[in-house]
Amino acid sequence: MLDYFLLGHEQWVIKKNILARLFYFLFGHINTAIRMDHSHMIRAIKALHPHDGSKILDAGCGFGGCSLYLARTFRSCRIVGIDINHSDIDNCQFIANKYSMRNVSFFLQDLNTFESPPEYDIIYNSSVLEHIRDDADLLGRFFRALRPGGHLVVSVPHKEFRSILRRHTDVPEYVWELATPHVRDGYSEAELMKKMTNAGFTDTNLRYAQGTLGILSHELTLLFWKNRILNSLTTMLTFPVSLLFGYLDTVVHYRSGNFILLTARKPLNS
């Protein structure tokens, strides 16, 4: 429980504003959507029980919330984070050095050209596939980069994306449109499972994230997204409620949700 409430805590070291530094130091990441996403992903990886010496790839690490957490938690594992954003990679490595994390490293890498020999035990990526035009090709390259018996964990938007507050506020119809443009709106369960099977993966396990409580948590931070000052103010005022709703979302099992979290395995004989 405490891990959820402190996710993103280490980001305080790269914040320039003194109030932002204090907030992140005390409470962790202000963006509860990212916090929920990382919490779901971390739980899925923990369920795989990484062994001593496991090599784990964060494919599209962003600001490194998952990578840095895993490096602290699994000190006998080797964590590698890759991303196309140069400043994110620099910030991640700076934080890792600041906290003397010797088991994690970050590299600039475009997933459209990612290639690796079969050296990873776990590969995970969150909100990445919807940005990749040839996602089937990327899944095949992930498959080849895993050791036999290794696992891939992905989190993607559900095609049946639902909004709650948009009907009464200025929340955009598709709340992730504020981020890097998508090449597809999301995935259905059948579509994602088929792509995994075609790539060679077996033993798939699917669950949902960001149900009703998670949607409310996220949309409370976007009530006035067109007005930066007003949105920042309302985000701060609603943060306690948004934080609590986000935590509850990570412990409730939904029959559907705005995100699909899927774990798959590379067969031992591959």
N, C-alpha and C positions, 0 to 999 in steps of 0.2 A: 504493500500500500504506500509506504513512504517513498519507494522508488518512483511511483507515478507522480507524486506531488513535487519531486525534485528533478524530474526529467528536464534537461536543458540548463540545469544549474551552472554547469561549467562555462556556459556562454558569457557569463559576466565578464570574463577576462578580456573579451574583444569589444565590449561595448564602450563607446566614447562618452556618452552622457552619464553623469554621476548617478542620476535617478534610475536610469535603465540598468546600470551596473548593480545598484543596490537591490532593485526588484528581482533581477535574474539570480542574484546571489541568495536571496531569501526564499524565492518562490519557484524558480525554474522558468521554463518557457511560457510566455504569455499567450502564445497561439495554442489553444486547446485542441484544435484539429490535428496539428502536428504531434502534440503530446499523446492524444488517443492513438494515432497511427503508429507511433513508435512503441507505445505500450503493448498494443496488440501484436506487433511484429516481434518484440522482445519475448513475449510470452510464448509465441509459436516456436522461436528458436530454443528457448529453455526446455520446451517439451521434447526437443530432439536430443537432449542430454549430451552436449558437445564433450568429447573426451579430451584428456590431456594431449596437447600437441595438435589438436584440430586446427585446420586453416579455414577461415571464414571470410567470404567476400561480401562486402556491402556494395552492390552494383548500382550506383547512383546515390552516393552517400549524402549529398546536400551539405548541410552544416554539421553533419557528423553525430547527431544525437544518438542514434543506435550504435554506431561504431564505438564511440567513446564509452557508452554504457557497458557494452559487451567487453571492452578491453579492461574495464575496472572489475567486472564480475567474473570473467573467465581469464584469469591472469596466466594460465598455462596454455592458452590458445593464441594463435596468431591471427590478428584481424587486419584486413586490407580494405581500405575504402577508395573507390574511384568515382570520379565525377567529371563532367565537362566544364564546370564553372571554376575558373582559376582562383578567384577570391575565396570561394568555399574551401578549396583544397588548402590554400595557404592558411586560412583561419583554423581549419581542423588540425593541421600539423602544428601550428603555434600552440593550440590548446593542449595537444598531446605532449608537446615538449614542456609546457608550463607545469603539467601535472606529472611529469616524468613517467609517461606511459610508454614503455619500451616494446610492448607487444602489439602496437598498432601503428600503421603507416598509411599515408594517403598519396594518391597519384592522379595526375590529370589524364583522363581517358574518355574518349567518345565511345559510347556503347554501340554505335553503328559500326565501329571498326574493332570492337573488343574481340580478342582471341587469346586463348590460354590453353596450355596442356592440362591434362586431368590432374590437378593438384589441390582442388578445394574439396572440403568435406561438406560445407554448407555454403550456398549462395543465396542471398536474399535481395529483393528490391521492392521498394514501396512507391506506388504511384509513378511508375516508370514506363511500363509497357504501353500505356495509352499515348505516350509521346513518340513511340518508335513505329515508323511506317511499316517496316518488315519485321513485325514482332515474332512471327514464326521462325525466321532466320535467327533472331537473337536467342530464342528459347533453345534452338538447336546448338548454338554456340555455348550457352550455359550448360547444356547437357554434356557437351564434350569437355568442358572445363572442370566438371565434377569427377571425383574418384568414384569407382564402382561402389554403390551403396550410399553415395552422397545424396543430399537433399537440396531441393530448390523451394524457397518460400517467396510467394509473390502476393502483393496487395494491389488490387485494381478497383477502379470505380465500377459499381454495378450499373448495367445498362438501364435498369429501372430506378433511376436516381430520383429521390423524393425530397421535396422542400416543405417546410411547415410555416415559417414566418414570412415567406416571400409574398404571400397573399395580402399581408397587411403592412408591409414595410418596403424599404428600398433594397432589400437583399436581391442580388441578381438571380435570374432563373436557374443558372447552373453555377453554383458558388465557386467552383474551381476555375472558372473562366478568367479569374484574376491572375492565375499562375501562367506558366509556360503553355502556349497553345497545344491542344491535343490534336492528334490525327484521327482519333475516334472518341466518341462520347463515353464509351464504357464497354463492358462485356456481359454477356449472359452466362449463366452457369455452364450450359451445354457448350457454348462457344469456347470458353476458357479450358474446359476439360478436354475438348477435342484437340485443341492446340497443344496441350501438354502431352496427350497420348501420341499425337503425330510426331512430337519431338523425341519420343522414346521413353517418357516418364511413366511410372506405375505407382501404385499405392497412394493415389491422390486422396487428400482429406480437405474438405471445403467447409468453411464457416463464414459467418457474416460479421461485419463491424459497422459502426456508426448507424445504429438503429435510432429510434425516436429520441432518446436522451442525447445521443451523440449529435444528431442533427440540430437539436436545440442548442447544445453547447457551442457548436460551430457557428450557427447563424446569429447567435447573440453577439459575436465579434464582427458581424458584417451588417449591422442594422443601418448604418449610414456610411457605407463604404465609399461613396462618391465624395464625401467631405472628410478629408484626412483628420482634421482637428476634432470635429464632432465624433467621428468614429473612434478615435483614440480615447476620447473621454468616456464614451459609452462602453467601450471595451474594458476599461479600468473599473467602471462602476459595476458592470455585470460579471467581472472576472470571478468572484467567489462562487456564484451560482453556476457559471459556465464550467469552472474547474470541477465542481462537485458532479455535475451532470456528465462531464467527460469521464470521470473516474467510474461512475456507475455504469457507463457504457462499456467499459473494459471488463466488467465482471458479470454482465447480463448476457445470456445466450439468446440471440435473436433468430427468428425464423427467416428473416430477410433484413437487409440493411443497405446503406449506400455504398458499401465496399465489400468486396469478396476477398477473403484471405484463404489462399490455397497452398498446401504443402504437398510436394510430390517427390518421388524417390527415383534415382537412377539404379536400375537392376544391377545386382552383383556380377552378373555374367556379361556386362556390357564393356 
